[in-house]
């Protein structure tokens, strides 16, 4: 299993818009249409001005790659970028221990 972590540098004043975007577009339901997706979360920073995080669990890197190549993701990214102050930064981690 892998975990993808996406840092979203949200434009000041657009924090609630990002939350509404994820809810209205049902982003994680769209990701769930990709074979190998397990779960996802949008995390709001407790410190003002910090990046939002998107955490998702996948079977493997190939499953995550299918999401990255999905047309629905491209469409979402085109709208989400308007709410950001810079480019998102993504990382992938292998789950080695779980509580």
Secondary structure, 3 states (H helix, E strand, C coil): CEEEEEEECECCCCHHHHHHHHHHCCHHHHHCCCCCEEEEEEECCCCCCCCEEEEEEECCHHHHHHHHCCHHHHHHHHHHHHHECCCCEEEEEECCCCC
